[in-house]
Amino acid sequence: MGLTPLTKHSIAIGAGILGTLAFAPFNFWWLGLVSLAVWMWLSIKHPSFSIGLFYGLGLFGSGVSWISVSMTEHGGASFSLAFIMTTIFAAGLAIFPGLASWGYASWQQRWSTAVGKVCLLTACWVTMEAFRSWFLTGFPWLLFGYSALGTPFEGYLSWIGVFGVSAVITMTAGGLVASLLDRRLTPLIIPVLLMITGPILNAQFEPREEQTQATRVALWQPMIAQSEKWKPEFRERILEQHVVNGLPPDVDVIIWPETALPMTESQVNSVLPDLDLMLLSNTQTLITGVLGQREGRYTNRLITLGSGQGAYDKTRLVPFGEYVPLESMLRGLIAFFDLPMSAIVPGGQQSLLTHGQIRIGALICYEIAYAGQARRVTEDANVILTVSNDTWFGDSIGPDQHLQIAQIRARELGKPVIRATNDGLTAFINARGQVEQILPRFVSAVLSHTVIPATTVTPYSKAGEAPLIIFLIVILTLTRRNEAFNSK
């Protein structure tokens, strides 16, 4: 007797919720395997778009519900309106797992064996993760490869990147499913081999660190209330707080977070006329977020003051956070569509930020989630910097997931990541993806650490997604049956 629609869709939603527990701050990575295995089993037994859709509702409804905080606490939306908008957002993201299940349902006849079916599902899942990360500027969040740190899959990161690790995790779950479907132990060879190979690769990973270029870096976490940041009456106090508390004398580089200074770059020298000279006299570099200007609009920019050089503009903007799609229709409807930072445009400044031999590749806010962009921006860098203002999301799991993504970038590329935020989690991450120093959330403090640059060139940083594409083609070719759609 088959499952009723209510039962199978409820199981799909529950499996999606289990998937969220694989990521930070929970880190029950093995639940990711369970989650994907249930999705695969349901997709094989009840092939349809709706299986993936309801699975996605569970995954994204639980995993990115933190976006509602920005609507209620900073956007003036009621709880009911925020719930509706968050549900619509989660439903939009759920379309991608739905398409993965639909792809399997459409092509399953060509892969008749249990192993073939899970290989097809793996290809469909990873393809949709990649598509979701690109479509309409993309939302590369909750990729299962992000759950790999500290697991048997970590060693694959520097070889095939986060999408490749998603494929490995999905194939591992698929081996378990194939074994259950065939009622044989033979398919278990797949997860066993994958989980043995990962630690072997991890043991061989050795970042190419430049010990002689070790540099003292200080991160300033100011804890500025979002409700005050852009109001003129609070500007003087905010600037004083930064200058008095955020300029430690015993370091080489000081980093302030995203849009730390609530002003344009052209206003900095006039408002803080002595800052650049003071930094030069101390042979220090300050990297800070400001508003840049381009063609009469604002950009989200990082600049250097003092001994350093370089500037970087954000290019991947957050919908509704930094720009409003369908602006002419939505502006003014509710306060959420008129947030202070929602009139940003992509900028043109894309240089490395330097201090002596330190070459910093910068990524602003959720740009750190874009693996391809991180590879390009940091190709000639020996340190990676990501600055953010996660104040928008309060005491939610969003910042924990954001930190985990930064750790993955460090492990993929074999370079240290510096993460400076307004209210946490500010952290120093080494070239193995391990957090060495961290500030808790909701405290105002300076965090100092000696950063060791690295010139590691990992296989992933050289080849990108090419090995993953080859892998998917190979497994689909080997497991596809010779006769396809024979009619009798």
C-alpha positions, 0 to 999 in steps of 0.5 A: 500500500502506497503512502498518501499524499499527506504522508509523503509530503509530511515526511518530505518536509520533516526530512528537509528540516533535518537537513538544517540541523547539518549546518551551523550552529547545530553541526549534526552533519550525519543528519544531512545524510539522513535528510538526503537519503529520505529525499532520494527514497521518496523521489524514487518511490514517488517521482514528482516535482512535489516531493522536492518542493515539500522537501525544500519547504522544510529545508529553507523554511527552517534554515533561512527563517532568520530573514524575518528578523530584518523585516520585523525588527528593522523593516517595520513589518508585522509578525504575520506579514513577515511570516507570509513574506518569509514563506514566499521566499522559502517557497521560491527556493523550494522550487529548486529541489522540486526541479531536482525531483522533477528532473529525476522523474523525467529521466529515470527510465534511462537509469534502471538500476538502484545505483543508477537512480541515485547517481541521477538524483545526485546529478539533479541535486547538485545541478540545482544547487549550482543553478540556485546559486546563479539564478537572479543573482543567486542564493548560495546558502544551505549547500550541503557541502557547507556542512563538511568541516570536521567530517569525513568529507572535509578533505575533498574541499580543496580538491572539488570545492563546495559543490563537489562536496555536495555531490560526494555527500549526496552520493554517500546518502545514495549508496545507503539508499541503493543498498536498501532498495536492492537489499544487498550490501554491495552498494555500500561500497560507495559510501565506504570508499567516499568516507575513507578517501576523505580523511586520507585527502585531509591528512595530505592537505598542507597550506603554503604559509608565509611565516616570515610575513606574519602580521598583527591584525586587529578587528574592531567590533563596534556593536552599533545599533542598526536603528541609530547607524544612519541617523545624523544625530548619532553620527558624531557619537559613532565616529568618536566610538570608532576613533577612541576604541577602534584604533589599537596602537600595537598592530599593523592592520586595523579592520572595521566592518561593513559600512562602519563609517556612516558616510561617503568616502569623500566625507572621510577626510573632511570629517576625520582630517587627522586620521590618515596622517595618524595612521601613516605616522604609526605605519598602520593601515586601516581598512573600513567600510564606507559608502562609495559614489558612482554615477550619482548612486552609492556603492558598498565600499572598502577603503584603505587609509594610512600605509595601505592601498586599494579599494573594493566595491561590492558587486553581489547585492542583497535583494531588498537589503541593498536594492529593491527589485521592481523599485518603482512599484515597491518603494513606499509600500512598507518600511522594509522596502525603504531601508537606509541601505536599499539604494546601492549599486554595484561598484567598479573598484576591484583592487586588492587591499595591501599593507606591505607584503600582505595582499588581501582579497576582499568580499563584502557580506554574503559575497563570501558565499559565492565560491566562483567569485571568491576564487577570482577575487582572491587569486593573487591574494595571500589573505581573504577578508570578509566584512559584514553587518549581520545586525539585521538578523539579531540573535538568529542562526544566520550569522552562525551559517555565515561564519561557517561559509567563511570557514569553507572558503578558507579550507577550499582555497587554503588561505586564512580568512579574516571576518570583521562584523558589526556585532559578531561573529568576528573571527580569525580563521586559519588556512585550514578553515579552523577558527583561531580567535573569535568574539561573541555576539553583541559585545563591543571589543577589539580582537587581535591576532597574528595572521600568517598569509598563505600562497596555497594554490589548491586543485579547486582554486586552479580547476574550479568546477571542472572536476565536478562536471567530469565526475557527474558525466562519468557516473551518469555514463557508467550507470545509464542503461544502453537502451533508452526508451525502447518502444515495443 
